[in-house]
Structures are given as structure tokens and as C-alpha cells.
């Protein structure tokens, strides 16, 4: 495995850990609907992110987009 591939895997693992940490902050009775994929509890979402399946990857992407939007100030502009 190349150095680039190792860094990419390492970055993906760090992102996954960050998303899981954010999900753990939610109330245990929180439910999220992911379009036609279904409705999932907080714990189910954590499991899916850990597995890296389609639902987990979708949640990971949503959480990262939210963080990017916060960083760029997009979220603050919505509440002005």
C-alpha cells in the first residue's frame, strides 16, 4: 500500500471517529430519517458509521458538510 493510500485511510478513520463523537452527543432517543434509506436511532447510526456501509457513509458526508458550512459561516447567515 502506498503512502498516499495509508494517509487516505488514516484520514477516513479520523473523520469516522469525529462523526461518531458528534453522534454520541445526541440524545439516545434521537431518530434521524435518511430519505428512502429509512429512519435510524442514534445507536444504529453509530453502528452504520463504524461499519462504513451506505447509510454510514451518507451520515459521514452529511456531518462533514455541516461542519464545513459552520466553518464558512453559512450556518450563522441562516440565522441572521
C-alpha positions as a Markdown table, in Angstrom:
| # | Residue | x | y | z |
|---|---|---|---|---|
| 1 | Unk | 0.0 | 0.0 | 0.0 |
| 2 | Unk | 1.3 | 3.4 | -1.0 |
| 3 | Unk | 2.0 | 6.3 | 1.5 |
| 4 | Unk | -0.9 | 8.2 | -0.2 |
| 5 | Unk | -3.3 | 5.3 | 0.4 |
| 6 | Unk | -2.2 | 5.0 | 4.0 |
| 7 | Unk | -2.8 | 8.7 | 4.6 |
| 8 | Unk | -6.2 | 8.5 | 2.9 |
| 9 | Unk | -7.3 | 5.5 | 5.1 |
| 10 | Unk | -5.9 | 7.3 | 8.2 |
| 11 | Unk | -7.9 | 10.5 | 7.3 |
| 12 | Unk | -11.0 | 8.5 | 6.8 |
| 13 | Unk | -10.7 | 6.8 | 10.2 |
| 14 | Unk | -10.2 | 10.2 | 11.8 |
| 15 | Unk | -13.3 | 11.6 | 10.1 |
| 16 | Unk | -15.3 | 8.5 | 11.1 |
| 17 | Unk | -14.2 | 9.0 | 14.8 |
| 18 | Unk | -15.2 | 12.6 | 14.6 |
| 19 | Unk | -18.7 | 11.8 | 13.2 |
| 20 | Unk | -19.2 | 9.1 | 15.9 |
| 21 | Unk | -18.2 | 11.5 | 18.6 |
| 22 | Unk | -20.8 | 14.0 | 17.3 |
| 23 | Unk | -23.5 | 11.3 | 17.1 |
| 24 | Unk | -22.8 | 10.3 | 20.7 |
| 25 | Unk | -23.7 | 13.8 | 21.8 |
| 26 | Unk | -27.3 | 13.3 | 20.6 |
| 27 | Unk | -29.9 | 12.0 | 23.0 |
| 28 | Unk | -30.2 | 8.2 | 22.9 |
| 29 | Unk | -33.8 | 8.5 | 21.8 |
| 30 | Unk | -33.0 | 10.7 | 18.7 |
| 31 | Unk | -34.2 | 9.4 | 15.4 |
| 32 | Unk | -33.0 | 10.6 | 12.0 |
| 33 | Unk | -34.6 | 9.9 | 8.7 |
| 34 | Unk | -32.3 | 9.4 | 5.7 |
| 35 | Unk | -34.6 | 9.8 | 2.8 |
| 36 | Unk | -35.6 | 6.5 | 1.3 |
| 37 | Unk | -33.0 | 4.7 | 3.3 |
| 38 | Unk | -35.2 | 4.7 | 6.4 |
| 39 | Unk | -35.2 | 6.1 | 9.9 |
| 40 | Unk | -32.4 | 5.3 | 12.3 |
| 41 | Unk | -31.7 | 5.7 | 16.0 |
| 42 | Unk | -28.6 | 7.4 | 17.3 |
| 43 | Unk | -27.1 | 4.0 | 18.1 |
| 44 | Unk | -28.0 | 2.5 | 14.7 |
| 45 | Unk | -26.3 | 5.4 | 13.0 |
| 46 | Unk | -23.1 | 5.0 | 15.1 |
| 47 | Unk | -23.1 | 1.3 | 14.1 |
| 48 | Unk | -23.6 | 2.2 | 10.5 |
| 49 | Unk | -20.7 | 4.7 | 10.5 |
| 50 | Unk | -18.5 | 2.2 | 12.2 |
| 51 | Unk | -19.3 | -0.4 | 9.5 |
| 52 | Unk | -18.9 | 2.1 | 6.7 |
| 53 | Unk | -21.9 | 0.9 | 4.9 |
| 54 | Unk | -24.0 | 3.1 | 2.6 |
| 55 | Unk | -26.0 | 4.7 | 5.4 |
| 56 | Unk | -22.9 | 5.3 | 7.4 |
| 57 | Unk | -21.1 | 6.9 | 4.5 |
| 58 | Unk | -24.2 | 9.1 | 3.9 |
| 59 | Unk | -24.2 | 10.3 | 7.6 |
| 60 | Unk | -20.5 | 10.9 | 7.5 |
| 61 | Unk | -20.9 | 13.1 | 4.4 |
| 62 | Unk | -23.8 | 15.0 | 5.9 |
| 63 | Unk | -22.0 | 15.7 | 9.1 |
| 64 | Unk | -18.8 | 16.8 | 7.3 |
| 65 | Unk | -20.9 | 19.1 | 5.1 |
| 66 | Unk | -22.5 | 20.6 | 8.2 |
| 67 | Unk | -19.1 | 21.2 | 9.8 |
| 68 | Unk | -17.8 | 22.8 | 6.6 |
| 69 | Unk | -20.8 | 25.1 | 6.4 |
| 70 | Unk | -20.3 | 26.1 | 10.0 |
| 71 | Unk | -16.6 | 26.8 | 9.3 |
| 72 | Unk | -17.5 | 29.0 | 6.3 |
| 73 | Unk | -20.2 | 30.9 | 8.3 |
| 74 | Unk | -23.0 | 29.6 | 6.2 |
| 75 | Unk | -24.9 | 28.4 | 9.2 |
| 76 | Unk | -24.7 | 31.7 | 11.0 |
| 77 | Unk | -26.0 | 33.5 | 7.9 |
| 78 | Unk | -29.1 | 31.3 | 8.0 |
| 79 | Unk | -30.0 | 32.6 | 11.5 |
| 80 | Unk | -29.4 | 36.3 | 10.9 |
